Amino acid sequence: MKKWLFFVVCSLILIWAYFQFSPSYSLSRKAKEEFAKGNYQESYHLANLALEKNPYNKAAFSVANQSKQRLNIQNFLNKTKENYNILILIFQKRKLSPQEFLQIQWIYEAFIREYQTLFFFNHPTKQEKEEIESYAQWFKQLKLKIDSAKEIKH
């Protein structure tokens, strides 16, 4: 009976040591730390390095997935803000050229394409969701303006 207990204790210690000192699990712990700090790019990078060393590391897979979602949402919001600012500059003009009108349509269509898939693949935080929905409402109003402008031209 004592040999069996000794074997179990030794096995548990070896398993603990493997997860504690394994390069893959060490990297996944660092990735979690970076994620907690909001360094999503670094977190994603470290998690992928961990997965290269051990593709079965569930912790690294989870952190990589969560980091990628945060990056996707941040990229979407940055691009949307940039396009919003471009549109505000265009709307400051008295008269729009046909090229500017097309640019407005393209920006709107690009926003809608990305917006429609954003929630399927990513899980925004409450704050991110509110910001995304605020832009969505603004772009819906833009669509109404585009449609009314098309009707006036025809």
Helices and strands as residue ranges (DSSP letters): H 2-21, H 23-37, H 40-53, H 58-91, H 98-121, H 126-153
